[in-house]
Amino acid sequence: TRPPVSSFMRRAPARSTVCVAMLAIFHTPLARGLVPSVALTAGLTVGLVHPTAGWNARARRVRAWPARAHRSRVACEGARLQSQGAAGGVAGAAADPALRALREERILEFDTERYPFREAVKRVLDLDPTQEMGGVHEISKYHTDKSGNKVNSLQVMWNADRDRSGRTLTVKPDRDPQEARAAYEAFDQIYQDFIRDVIAPSIGGGKVLFQRAPTLRVMAPEEGGGVVSVMSKLHKDEDYHHQHSELNFWLPLTPVWGGNTLWVESAPALGDFHPLELDYGRYVRFYGNQCRHKTNSNDTGKSRVSIDFRAVSDASGGHDPSFRKGVRRGAKALFQDIFDEGGFYSAVEVPLAAPDA
């Protein structure tokens, strides 16, 4: 049964036809892609030839229009707020010398005996304790992702297990599941101690949110098994839905230089890309949310193994749990649901401190 028609349309059949034609302009894919004059002709043709056919379908489209309009308004508002947030973050850094200093690139040191990341990662990956990390490409395989890129299997195994259950570490038939979980727990304890003792005080203390599951990256050399190393395209973290107040921390487990390291710019949009060259025992803090970074072809003959993570404090700009709310967050949140505490982030609270400058 045809739904009720307004008196406006009932009194003037011609008007009804024109209204249906106008609906066709906006709801016909062909018409939407045409210039207005051509679209009007196409819409009128649809309305004149079929003034009543498919009424129910058109009615459903009309009823769906408010929902689509609402989604469009929400998306536009989100983009506007995001733009304001980015502008505010840049302006805030310019006006606040402490925040500007916190976002400047810095190379820092840590105690490898107190925080033995390299040994803990080897245990998680079930590697021989004597294995040279720069040579892991010689003993590991590769995984082909959906884009056809070949990624080291150690990196795939680590990063697939973001819920920290140890489930993907049991793919080896001879791996004891309890040992796999114990290895993760040992690493996590070192990581959390490092965040509490080193990272949190260095960015102002107070309540600090940090990436719950740090990312492991293995960048093999080009000649490793005849496989070309997968390069990270030029990007900034905002491109992947990260909030503007995040600070990046990059900690290599091997010596890094030239083609096997990360290349960054020292300030947003400056374009002065330079390699981060350091040894195990040092790490880098930089503003990867707005400073672009990338990797180049690894021509060093050595693998680069590194972990990286992000942290947020009041001094860095404060956590915004609504940032791009509702937008799919990507692989980093796959097992963590949301970019918030209890999801992507864990939290630690330490005494307030002057941020490292």
MOWOKA-V786390 format. One record per residue. N is the residue number from 1. RES is the residue in three letters. PSI is psi in whole degrees, -180 to 180 (none if undefined). Layout:
# MOWOKA-V786390
[[N/RES/PSI] [N/RES/PSI]]
This chain:
# MOWOKA-V786390
[[1/THR/135] [2/ARG/136] [3/PRO/161] [4/PRO/144] [5/VAL/139] [6/SER/153] [7/SER/-31] [8/PHE/-45] [9/MET/-31] [10/ARG/-36] [11/ARG/-22] [12/ALA/93] [13/PRO/-34] [14/ALA/-39] [15/ARG/-38] [16/SER/-43] [17/THR/-42] [18/VAL/-41] [19/CYS/-43] [20/VAL/-39] [21/ALA/-41] [22/MET/-38] [23/LEU/-39] [24/ALA/-33] [25/ILE/-43] [26/PHE/-19] [27/HIS/-2] [28/THR/119] [29/PRO/-40] [30/LEU/-47] [31/ALA/-35] [32/ARG/-24] [33/GLY/2] [34/LEU/162] [35/VAL/158] [36/PRO/-44] [37/SER/-43] [38/VAL/-40] [39/ALA/-39] [40/LEU/-43] [41/THR/-45] [42/ALA/-41] [43/GLY/-42] [44/LEU/-37] [45/THR/-45] [46/VAL/-43] [47/GLY/-39] [48/LEU/-40] [49/VAL/-38] [50/HIS/68] [51/PRO/-23] [52/THR/-15] [53/ALA/141] [54/GLY/27] [55/TRP/-43] [56/ASN/-40] [57/ALA/-42] [58/ARG/-39] [59/ALA/-39] [60/ARG/-38] [61/ARG/-39] [62/VAL/-42] [63/ARG/-31] [64/ALA/-18] [65/TRP/-45] [66/PRO/-38] [67/ALA/-42] [68/ARG/-40] [69/ALA/-40] [70/HIS/-45] [71/ARG/-38] [72/SER/-43] [73/ARG/-41] [74/VAL/-43] [75/ALA/-43] [76/CYS/-41] [77/GLU/-40] [78/GLY/-43] [79/ALA/-40] [80/ARG/-46] [81/LEU/-38] [82/GLN/-43] [83/SER/-42] [84/GLN/-40] [85/GLY/-43] [86/ALA/-45] [87/ALA/-42] [88/GLY/-38] [89/GLY/-42] [90/VAL/-45] [91/ALA/-40] [92/GLY/-40] [93/ALA/-38] [94/ALA/-34] [95/ALA/-18] [96/ASP/104] [97/PRO/-35] [98/ALA/-42] [99/LEU/-40] [100/ARG/-41] [101/ALA/-36] [102/LEU/-29] [103/ARG/-4] [104/GLU/146] [105/GLU/132] [106/ARG/139] [107/ILE/125] [108/LEU/166] [109/GLU/157] [110/PHE/164] [111/ASP/110] [112/THR/-18] [113/GLU/-37] [114/ARG/-32] [115/TYR/77] [116/PRO/69] [117/PHE/-43] [118/ARG/-46] [119/GLU/-38] [120/ALA/-39] [121/VAL/-41] [122/LYS/-41] [123/ARG/-43] [124/VAL/-42] [125/LEU/2] [126/ASP/41] [127/LEU/155] [128/ASP/133] [129/PRO/-24] [130/THR/-2] [131/GLN/129] [132/GLU/123] [133/MET/-32] [134/GLY/-7] [135/GLY/18] [136/VAL/-21] [137/HIS/-20] [138/GLU/-17] [139/ILE/0] [140/SER/163] [141/LYS/-173] [142/TYR/151] [143/HIS/136] [144/THR/121] [145/ASP/-176] [146/LYS/-23] [147/SER/1] [148/GLY/3] [149/ASN/145] [150/LYS/119] [151/VAL/139] [152/ASN/136] [153/SER/-29] [154/LEU/-41] [155/GLN/-42] [156/VAL/-45] [157/MET/-45] [158/TRP/-51] [159/ASN/-18] [160/ALA/-19] [161/ASP/51] [162/ARG/-14] [163/ASP/-1] [164/ARG/29] [165/SER/-18] [166/GLY/6] [167/ARG/-38] [168/THR/-12] [169/LEU/-6] [170/THR/13] [171/VAL/-22] [172/LYS/126] [173/PRO/-29] [174/ASP/9] [175/ARG/127] [176/ASP/121] [177/PRO/-37] [178/GLN/-38] [179/GLU/-39] [180/ALA/-47] [181/ARG/-39] [182/ALA/-37] [183/ALA/-43] [184/TYR/-44] [185/GLU/-39] [186/ALA/-43] [187/PHE/-47] [188/ASP/-35] [189/GLN/-44] [190/ILE/-45] [191/TYR/-47] [192/GLN/-37] [193/ASP/-42] [194/PHE/-43] [195/ILE/-48] [196/ARG/-43] [197/ASP/-32] [198/VAL/-57] [199/ILE/-51] [200/ALA/-48] [201/PRO/-32] [202/SER/-17] [203/ILE/26] [204/GLY/-10] [205/GLY/-156] [206/GLY/-151] [207/LYS/122] [208/VAL/127] [209/LEU/137] [210/PHE/154] [211/GLN/120] [212/ARG/-39] [213/ALA/99] [214/PRO/151] [215/THR/135] [216/LEU/136] [217/ARG/135] [218/VAL/112] [219/MET/102] [220/ALA/154] [221/PRO/160] [222/GLU/-39] [223/GLU/2] [224/GLY/98] [225/GLY/18] [226/GLY/14] [227/VAL/129] [228/VAL/133] [229/SER/143] [230/VAL/124] [231/MET/143] [232/SER/126] [233/LYS/159] [234/LEU/127] [235/HIS/169] [236/LYS/157] [237/ASP/-24] [238/GLU/-31] [239/ASP/-23] [240/TYR/33] [241/HIS/25] [242/HIS/144] [243/GLN/157] [244/HIS/-19] [245/SER/0] [246/GLU/143] [247/LEU/144] [248/ASN/143] [249/PHE/128] [250/TRP/118] [251/LEU/104] [252/PRO/145] [253/LEU/0] [254/THR/163] [255/PRO/139] [256/VAL/139] [257/TRP/165] [258/GLY/-121] [259/GLY/-11] [260/ASN/6] [261/THR/-177] [262/LEU/138] [263/TRP/129] [264/VAL/161] [265/GLU/149] [266/SER/-15] [267/ALA/154] [268/PRO/128] [269/ALA/12] [270/LEU/-36] [271/GLY/10] [272/ASP/62] [273/PHE/134] [274/HIS/151] [275/PRO/143] [276/LEU/113] [277/GLU/113] [278/LEU/169] [279/ASP/169] [280/TYR/134] [281/GLY/-5] [282/ARG/154] [283/TYR/166] [284/VAL/136] [285/ARG/129] [286/PHE/166] [287/TYR/72] [288/GLY/-10] [289/ASN/-35] [290/GLN/-22] [291/CYS/123] [292/ARG/150] [293/HIS/164] [294/LYS/174] [295/THR/156] [296/ASN/-180] [297/SER/132] [298/ASN/100] [299/ASP/19] [300/THR/-16] [301/GLY/-1] [302/LYS/144] [303/SER/148] [304/ARG/124] [305/VAL/128] [306/SER/159] [307/ILE/150] [308/ASP/154] [309/PHE/173] [310/ARG/154] [311/ALA/154] [312/VAL/135] [313/SER/171] [314/ASP/-37] [315/ALA/-27] [316/SER/-5] [317/GLY/-13] [318/GLY/148] [319/HIS/135] [320/ASP/95] [321/PRO/-15] [322/SER/3] [323/PHE/119] [324/ARG/41] [325/LYS/135] [326/GLY/-10] [327/VAL/137] [328/ARG/130] [329/ARG/-10] [330/GLY/-171] [331/ALA/-32] [332/LYS/-22] [333/ALA/11] [334/LEU/-43] [335/PHE/12] [336/GLN/2] [337/ASP/-59] [338/ILE/160] [339/PHE/70] [340/ASP/173] [341/GLU/134] [342/GLY/-9] [343/GLY/-106] [344/PHE/-34] [345/TYR/148] [346/SER/168] [347/ALA/149] [348/VAL/147] [349/GLU/126] [350/VAL/165] [351/PRO/146] [352/LEU/144] [353/ALA/159] [354/ALA/125] [355/PRO/147] [356/ASP/134] [357/ALA/none]]
